[in-house]
Each structure stands twice: as structure tokens, then as C-alpha cells.
């Protein structure tokens, strides 16, 4: 098995600053794919940018936590508030998604609506993942795979960051990180049983929002065999949305990393080409 690396970005459609960062990272840097929040405030702007950059692979960034829904609140009253926003409470949501049939029916309707909204953009569906990695939840993962299959979903991101690789980069594995890696096997199995492709490893979890050039240069020599997805949160500048949701993330720094000559050189030295 050969080593491959894929640089991706989350939150396409969150704001125009994010969209501009993603477009720049693709146009001038090494970013190959982005995940679209179809109900994001700047989703229409993201679609326009994707159309003028046809080599950018775009997937669905499913939002079922901390973000806007596609369906109106009366259609999914157990999922969102009066503004149509999912809460930021993973434990409460996770319990409801698993144990309450009424909630699961509404969740299925919203997931189907998000896939339909993506289809309506006319963009080719490259992959799917979920905001805050909520598709690791067995109910969300099952619905994403089953409903996504109806829309021709070819691949699913599996958030699986190998502890041994991170240890080689100086990051000691926590119990939670090891448990998360083991738990990700459930999602991988769901996707593969449906005939969907998955990445073999994913990086950016331990360093989410803080993927500096130094960290990436440490990681590249230790990338394992298979497809290694490395995900980022680039933006051209800070804005009110970023400040409210991710006040400590280094968006501009991550954009710079995606355009870094030093990173390109390190990849060439390892015989790797991003994409």
C-alpha cells in the first residue's frame, strides 16, 4: 500500500472569509477538497467559488450540532431552537439521537434535506463528513451512509488519528484519543459495507485549529501507508462568525500552511504529492 496525502478544509459556506481562505488555499496552495455547510450563511457564495474552481472537490459537511438546519423549526422541533439552530450539547443530542424514535425521524428528514440541498447546487458530491465529527455517533453515521447512498455518495471521512503516529510527533495519546480511534471503526464499517471509500487515517484532531507549519513538517515523515487526510480550517481573515464560534483557532495561519513552500518541499522529499 502506497502513502497518499489529501489536504481538506471544513466549514465551506460558514462565512465569506472562510470561503475566500478555502478558494485561495486551493488556487495558490495544496488544498484539494472542502466540505460545504449547505445552510451556512455564505453557502451561496461558496457554491459560486466552487463553480469557478472546478478542480476543487466538494462534499457535504453535515450539520447536526452547533449550526443551522435546512428544514424550518416546525418540521424538526425536537432538533433545533426557534431560530433553526442546533444546540452545542453533544451528550444531550447523542442520547436523544440514539434513544428517541421521534427525534431519529426528524434527524433523518434533516439529513435527507441537507443532501437534497447539496444536490440542488449542481456540484458533484465528492464525500461527506459531519460538523464536530458527529457522524461518529452510530445513529448519525448510519443515516449519513444510508441516505447518502440515495444521492450517490461515494466516500465518507473517518476521523481516525493513529496514536502511534502522533506519539512520534511528540503528542502523548490520551485515553479519549485512543477510545475515539477505536470507536471510529464502527463508522468505517458502516461506510465500507455500503461500498463507500474511506480515508485510512486522518490528522488534525489533536491540533484542530492550530495546524502550524512546524507541526505539519513534523507529521509528514511519519505519515503511514494508505490515504492520509489532513484537515484544516483556513480563512482569509477573522470575522464576527469566526470570533463567535472559534475564537482561538488560527485560521489565517492554517491558510499560510496550505500555501507553504517548506511543506511542499517536505512532501517532495517524502515522495508525496497532495491531492
N, C-alpha and C positions, 0 to 999 in steps of 0.2 A: 504494500500500500504506500503510495507516494504522499508527500506532505503538500498540502494546499492551504492557502490563506484567503479569507474573504473579509473585507472591511465593510461593515454595515453601520447604518445610523438609525436611531429611533426618533420618534416624535415628529416625523414629517407631517406638516399641517398644524402643528401646535401654534406657531406664530410665524410672521414673515421673517423675523430674524433667524429663526431655526431653519426655515426653508432656504434662505439665502446662504446660510452656512453649509447646508447639505448640497446645494447646487454648486457652490464654489469648491467644496471638497471633492465632488465628482468631476467637475470640469478641469480643475487645476491640480487635483490630488489623486488619491488612490481609492476613494470611496466607490464601491461597486453597486451597493444596494441600499434602499431605505424603506422604512415601514411607515405606512400612511395611517394617520388618525382621521378616519373619514368624517367624523363630526367635529373635528378641530376647527377653531375659529379661522384658521388660514388654510383650510383644506383645498378650497378652490384655487388659491394661489399655488399650492404645492402641485396640484394637478397640471396647471399651466407650465410650471417649471419642468415637471416630468416629461411633458409632451415635447418640450424643446430640447430635452436631453434623452433621446430615445434609448441610449445605451444604459441608462440608469435603471436597474432592476427594482421594481416597486412591489411591495407586499402589503398586506393588511396588518396594521398594529391594532389588534382588537382591544377595545377599552371596556372593561367591566369593573373597574375600580378607579377612583380619583380622576374623573374626567366626564365629558359629555356623552350622552347616549344619542342614538339616531331617532329612536321612537319617542313620541311625546309622553310625558309623565302619566297621563291617564291610562296608557296602554301597558305600562310597566310600573305600577305604583309601589310595588314591593322592592324595586331595584333602585329608584332614583328619588331625589327630592323634587320640590315643586319647580325648580329651575332646570330639571332634567339632568342633574349631576349625580354620578355615582359617588358614594362616600369613600373616605380613605380609611376604612376599617377592615383589613384583610381577615382577621379572625372572625368577626361577625358575619361578613359576607361569605367566607368559606363555609361556615356552619350552615347558613341559610341555603347556599347553593347545593349543598350535599343532602340536607335532611328535609327540605320543604318542597314538595311537588309543585305547588303553585308558583314558587319562586323559580324553580327549574323551567317551568313552561314559559315564564316571562323571559328568563335568560336565553332560552332557545330562540324566542322570537326576536330578541335584540341582536343576538349573534347573526341570525339569518338576515336581519335588516342591515347590519354592517357589511356583510359580504355582498348583499344586493347593491348597497351604496357604492362599494368599490367597483362592482361590475358596471354600474351606470357611468363611471368616469371614462370607460373605454380603454383604460390601461390594462395591459396584460398582467394577470395575477402571478407573481413570481413565488410568493411564500406567504406564510402567516406566522405571527407571534402575538404576544399579548403584553399590554402595558403592565409594568411591575411583575412581569413573568407569571401572570395569573393563570396561564394555561397549564402550569404545573399542577393546579388543582384538578383532581381527576374528572370532576363533572365538566369544568370548563374545557379541559383538554379533549374529552370525548365529544363534546358538542362542536368544538372548533374543527376537529377532524371529520366528524360525520357531516356537518353542514357544509364545511369547506369542500368536501368531496363533491357535493352537488354543484359547486361553482368551479370545478376543475382545479382545485388546489393541488399544486404539485409537490410542495415541500413545507416542512414545519421546523422552526428554530427550536432546538432543545438546549435550555440553559444548563449546561454540564461543564463545569470548570474543574479540571483534574487537580486534585490537591497536591499530587507529586510534582506537577509542573510548577505550580505556584510556590511550593516549598523551594524548588531550585531557583526561584526568583526572589527568595527571601521572605515569602509570605507564609507564616505558620497557619496551618489549617485549623479552623475552629470546629467544634462539634457540629454546629449548624451548617457549615460549609460542606462537611463530609456527608451529613444527612441529606442535604439538598442534592448533592451529586448522586447519591444512591436513589433518591426519590425520582430523579429525572428519568430513570429507566422506564418508569410507567408511561410517561409521555412518549418516549422513543418507541416503546412497544405499540402504543396506540397508533402512532403515525405509520410505522412500518407495516403493521397489519393491514392498514388501508392502502398500502402501496405507495406511500409518500416518502420522499427523500428527507433526510435529516443531516445536519452537521454532526461531526464526530466529537468535537469539543468546542467550547465557547469560552472566550475570555473577555473580561471587563466587569465581571461580577464583584470581585474583591476591590477593584479600583473604579467602580462605577462613578462617572462624572469627573474622574481625576486620572484619566489615561494620559500621562505625561510622556514626552519623548524618551526620557530616561527609563521609565517603566517598560515601554514598548521595546526599546533596544535590549533590555534585559530579557524580555519574554521571547523574542524572535528566535534565538538559538535553541531554545528548549521546546519549541512547538513540536508536538507529537505527529506521528503519521496520521493521514486522513485529512478531512476537511476541517480546518480551524476557523471558526467565525470569531472575529474580534469586533465588538460593537462599541459605538461612540455616541456622544450627544453634542455634535457641533452646532455652533450658531455664529452668525456674523458679528453680533454684538449682544449685549444684555438688553432685556426689555422688561416691562411690568409683569408679563406672564412668567418669564424665567425667574424673576426675582421672587414671585409669589410661590412657585412650585418647587424650584430647585435653587435656593439662594446660595448654596455653597458649591454648586457644580462649576467646573472650569470649561465652559462651552467654547470660548474663543481659543483657549489652549488646546482643546481637542481638535478644533479645526486646523490649527497650526501643525499638529502632529500628523494629520492626514495629508498634509502637503509638504512634509519634512524630507529634504534631500538625504538626511542621515538615515532615516527609516528606509527610504528607497535603496540606499547603498547596503544597509544591513540585510534587506531581503535578497538583493542580488548575490551577496556573499553566501547566503544560505541556499541559493538556487531556487528562490521562491518568487513568484510573480503574483501580485494581488489581483483578485478578480475571480 
